[in-house]
Amino acid sequence: MTEFESKCYGMTEQDIRDQYINSLTAKLSGLEMVVMSILSDCQEMQNFGIDTKEQIRKQMNVAKFILAEMMDARRNEEMVLVSSDGREIA
């Protein structure tokens, strides 16, 4: 785990992919539901006091990471390469 991953997420980016993005919940309900669940958990953690502030911050970063992965995937799906004469390449 890199120092950035440790400070930002508390886990590796690969762990996020394995535990959240490739989870059963993601497969059955979609990544949007996974993000909503993380944010809901953050709301609940607020009731536990100041000691959870750092964990809430890290979980919110996990949610943002998942959203960024979703945006990248969508952008890659929409990308179509076109040659100079207008023909689709890929």
C-alpha atoms as one frame of an Amber mdcrd trajectory, in Angstrom:
protein
   0.000   0.000   0.000   1.369   3.371  -0.969   1.468   6.250   1.503  -1.137
   8.058  -0.615  -3.500   5.071  -0.565  -3.047   4.683   3.178  -3.768   8.324
   3.932  -6.503   8.763   1.349  -8.445   5.481   1.464  -7.020   3.330   4.264
  -6.692   0.529   1.693  -5.184   0.017  -1.740  -6.972   0.983  -4.924  -6.924
  -2.719  -5.833  -8.684  -3.474  -2.530 -11.373  -0.943  -3.493 -11.810  -2.691
  -6.836 -11.916  -6.146  -5.210 -14.135  -5.318  -2.225 -16.470  -2.724  -3.730
 -16.369  -2.502  -7.533 -16.330  -6.283  -8.059 -18.651  -7.038  -5.134 -21.889
  -8.989  -5.285 -23.809  -5.778  -4.486 -22.189  -4.050  -7.464 -23.061  -6.952
  -9.753 -26.669  -7.196  -8.566 -27.547  -3.552  -7.869 -24.931  -1.489  -9.666
 -22.080   0.736  -8.584 -24.482   3.581  -7.878 -25.957   1.519  -5.040 -22.477
   0.752  -3.729 -21.682   4.484  -3.585 -25.029   5.235  -1.925 -24.313   2.568
   0.686 -20.893   4.026   1.460 -22.368   7.511   1.839 -25.153   6.137   4.038
 -22.534   4.449   6.227 -20.717   7.790   6.511 -23.916   9.423   7.728 -24.340
   6.739  10.375 -20.707   7.043  11.477 -21.261  10.738  12.205 -23.395   9.680
  15.164 -20.444   7.878  16.785 -18.370  10.980  17.558 -15.122  12.665  16.688
 -13.021   9.490  16.630 -14.714   8.447  13.389 -13.981  11.695  11.509 -10.877
  10.262   9.786 -12.681   7.031   8.827 -15.589   9.021   7.379 -13.136  11.084
   5.294 -11.485   7.937   3.954 -14.827   6.276   3.129 -15.936   9.397   1.262
 -12.687   9.188  -0.736 -13.497   5.547  -1.542 -16.907   6.667  -2.853 -15.229
   9.367  -4.974 -12.737   6.802  -6.317 -15.598   4.540  -7.401 -17.385   7.462
  -9.073 -14.172   8.392 -10.908 -13.785   4.785 -12.097 -17.377   4.845 -13.348
 -16.770   8.104 -15.212 -13.570   6.741 -16.792 -15.369   3.572 -17.894 -18.210
   5.576 -19.400 -15.778   7.907 -21.164 -13.904   4.936 -22.635 -17.155   3.358
 -23.861 -18.170   6.568 -25.602 -14.795   7.156 -27.222 -14.846   6.372 -30.904
 -11.757   6.970 -33.012 -12.378   8.505 -36.408  -9.883   8.831 -39.254  -9.315
  12.124 -41.061 -11.783  11.053 -43.773 -14.522  10.437 -41.196 -14.357   6.638
 -41.050 -14.680   4.953 -37.677 -11.414   3.293 -36.668 -12.325   1.683 -33.355
